[in-house]
Amino acid sequence: MVAGTVAVNHALSLARGEFITHLDDDDEQPRDRIRKLVAFIREKRADIVWHPFKYERIPDEWHINHAPKFAVNQVTTSSAFYHRWFKSIPWDIGAWRYLEPGDWNRFRKFRYLGVHAERHPDVLLSHYRERNQKDESVAP
């Protein structure tokens, strides 16, 4: 639930651009994703935007998370795009104590601050199934 926290916090400390987004090693984005999100965040005058994404449940079986709300299980690290000032809110290595994934623990803090969050309508991310994940088509 908090894997990569130290590395992400270090990366955030190095970020110098106007906006921040993430791309994990098991994710893929279309070439125009950043361009679309920059235009959208500026048009909406939003603090953070998120978008729907595809995810691979079992090999070659894709589903869409339509992400209708800025909420847990609807926003993932790589489906968010935000202004750099949020880098001052670090990932919490203890988020697991709240039974929250590290990314949502951080985004929940954004929500608490009253951010202006807007949903971009396009599916702009593919999240591949990790090779070490259990096959979800098989009962545990």
HELIX and SHEET records of a PDB file:
HELIX    1   1 THR A    5  LEU A   14  1                                  10    
HELIX    2   2 ARG A   33  LYS A   44  1                                  12    
HELIX    3   3 THR A   77  SER A   79  5                                   3    
HELIX    4   4 ARG A   84  SER A   88  5                                   5    
HELIX    5   5 ALA A   95  TYR A   98  5                                   4    
HELIX    6   6 GLY A  102  TYR A  112  1                                  11    
SHEET    1   A 4 PHE A  19  THR A  21  0                                        
SHEET    2   A 4 ALA A  80  HIS A  83 -1                                        
SHEET    3   A 4 ILE A  48  TRP A  50 -1                                        
SHEET    4   A 4 ALA A 117  ARG A 119  1                                        
SHEET    1   B 4 ASP A  27  GLU A  28  0                                        
SHEET    2   B 4 SER A 126  HIS A 127 -1                                        
SHEET    3   B 4 PHE A  53  ILE A  58  1                                        
SHEET    4   B 4 GLU A  61  ASN A  65 -1                                        
END                                                                             
